[in-house]
């Protein structure tokens, strides 16, 4: 339909206009009337609200004063105040493509979860109203299909182009499916139950075949259906079974949020070397970055469109979580997209009301349990990145009543009620499984408990004055240290890391998770000891030196993995950057201080062991990152800094010999293009303030370094 209303919007057909429903403006009959079975009544009135001509003339003749005023106004507009230009207020001339074509549906802007101080909690309600018990419920009850008065931020043409590009990525459907299924089988750190993802990716087969998406461009009908489906609420019935959950978002109900989730997981799987060996050989070296980049772009497009179109729902939260992990893998922890994703994920969680478990009791059990897993995992990622960047966390334990996820398998979670009840009945009083099984939920539970303590450490660190440490704050830190050890002591024995686990025929993925969980516990203690540091000599600070040595030695164990089923170097690089360099810097500083003061270490601290650890760390830093990797420059600078100290300790030189190093260090502060690197002092993050010995590493050691392309598989 080419005619438009005076406000520039396309005209609606008469049935849609009278019913106040959204019209798609198709000509000669709109699709909505076809769907409603009233196509014979569909027509476009050229002037639906215009009165008959005689009426207008009569009205004009009976109102001469109004006609006179209009004539005067017209004259003043043409020859009046020159400062008033009527062209400024003229209606802009828009092409049909520039007409937005449709208004924002009211359901798109439904408010979501409304808390105890919201307007909804204050408005009076009938005592007997069934909404009384849920007046803080997560979703507004207005399900009408009316439109708002303003247009979409994106034109229909833009939305269609973005969805077309997203659907074109399904030409790689076979590879996406294989990567997803391999992920579901092998990954220990997954959050969404594996069968929910497997069912969804398998269900895409029918859509791919129907529209021949592996060879042909997406059909306009499919594009319109995906946009329409994604703008509707995802209504989850309390009686829905896990085996049929995928039907809400695939097939005829295909939605953008599930596509973006699957794309993100497929990209992460390939980046860690999962899948067929032919996808990772040298002859296809360029294929992996091309595929992961396309998946990131498609997933982010889905995220952006869902942000604009979709009411808050569980699958949207899945999308934001998986896209965050992929963004940090490919773009880095310090990249603006990664930091924005953390905030957007927290926003979606709060909007859905996921942080208030008491408000989701009407949902099926597998959805409630998945919400617990998602929230606890997002909480852990939030604390990890907040610690890394030295920024306040987005999610707070003070604002949630969510419980730990039950330590049950994905298979039990999505099974029939009888099997689920039996699995729950086999848990101990703390919610742990009693069969010594390594389950996805097991790692989520333990890391969430550790992250809760990390939040307390961050709170103290952000409010702590560098000049002094009050006795009250010291008591708080000591209490955190005690509780941190208690949490570790309460972990089931089969999940507790021990150095010989690699030799006991345990799966490498299990040993890896043991290491990560243990390092997270140690890092809490490391941060506490750094905050407690009262400027005593490092050589006398036995607790800090001991935990630093434990961090380095444990992180280095990942360098011994020989499992070829996935690319372990990403996890090792991540571990070295996040745990090895901070703790190694403390040890290097202690060695330098001991060299300068001749002070002896405490009896339990071995100087020779410390030197051996640093030497092995240097060896890995030289080889773990290759030119072009995000952390290559960081590893190169750390290697030089550590080598200088170790060489000085083992083979002391005259003081004046150190002068040329200043020039070398100045050169290191320049990037590969010869430009000054951006000042990024990682050690200003909470817990690293006033880090001893950083002068030996140089003020510009970490300038402009992308810290984030380390492994995300352990998330």
Secondary structure, DSSP 8 states (H G I E B T S, - for coil): ---B-TTS-B---HHHHHHT------SSS-HHHHHHT-GGG----TTTT---HHHHHHHHHT-HHHHHHHHHHHHHHHHS-TT--GGGGS-----TTTS--SEEEGGGG------TTSHHHHS---TT-TTGGGTT-SS-S-----EEEEE-SS-HHHHHHHHHHHHHGGGGHHHHHHHHHHHHHH-SS--S-HHHHHHHHHHHHHHHHHTTTTTS---HHHHHHHHHHHTS-----TT--GGGGGGGTSGGG--HHHHHHHHHHHHHHHHTT-S-GGGSSGGGHHHHHHHHHHHHHHHHHHHHHHHHH----HHHHHHHHHHHHHHHHHT-TTSHHHHHHHHHHHHHHHHHTTT-GGG-TTS-HHHHHHHHHHHHHHHHHHHHHHHHHT---S--GGG-------S--HHHHTS-HHHHHHHHHTB-TTS-BSS----HHHHHHHHHHHHHHHHHHHHHHHH--SS---HHHHHHHHHHHHHHHHHHHTS-GGGS--GGGGGTT--HHHHHHHHHHHHHHHHHHHHHHHHH--S--GGG-HHHHHHHHHHHHHHHGGGG----SS-THHHHHHHIIIIIHHHHHHHHHHHHHHHHH-----TT--HHHHHHHHHHHHHHHHHSS-TTSTTHHHHHHHHHHHHHHHHHHHS---GGGGTHHHHHHHHHTB-TTS-B-----GGGSTT-TT-TTHHHH-TTTTTT-----S--TT-
